[in-house]
Amino acid sequence: MNITTDRLILRKYSDKDLMDLYEYLSDPDVVKYEPYRSMMLEESRGELDRRIFSDEMIAVELKTTGKLIGNVYLGKRSNNTLEIGFVFNKDYWRQGYGFESCTALIQEAFSKGIDRIFAECDPENETSWRLLERLGFTRTAHLEKNIYFWKGKDGQPIWKDTYVYSLENPGKTS
């Protein structure tokens, strides 16, 4: 898989990505809404190994410099559906890279016959849900206190809400 846009190359991960991946996975601001904490270098190495063998994690590289600036996740789900997610190095936030990479991957998925793409997002992560809406996704649900990733000092779950978004393939008929 290799998709080129005006400014980006969307591709599989490779060993050369370690330091760039570590740069953003070690940043607490970047992973604030993820189900994992910021990673040390060795943890990032293990994560890179996992991503190299994954067809669902897509590396986003700047075409001009070859720098890995983030990733888009496209996970296969039932009923000809994909789940999308994205994480970008904060040095590259608010420059349109998320929109550009997701647009290209959505178009590619729909051209291959995918019926629907959905996303789940923390309601507090306004930047992400606004991007989903710019991409044409519709908010279909607000699930209250449906998930937790962490426990408080008292050992009790820290429950979070979830927005659910959906985008139907415009070329498919029901």
Secondary structure, DSSP 8 states (H G I E B T S, - for coil): -EEE-SSEEEE---GGGHHHHHHHHT-TTTTTTSSS----HHHHHHHHHHHHT-SSEEEEEETTT--EEEEEEEEEETTTEEEEEEEE-GGGTTSSHHHHHHHHHHHHHHHTT--EEEEEE-TT-HHHHHHHHHTT-EEEEEEEEEEEEEE-TTS-EEEEEEEEEEEE-TT---
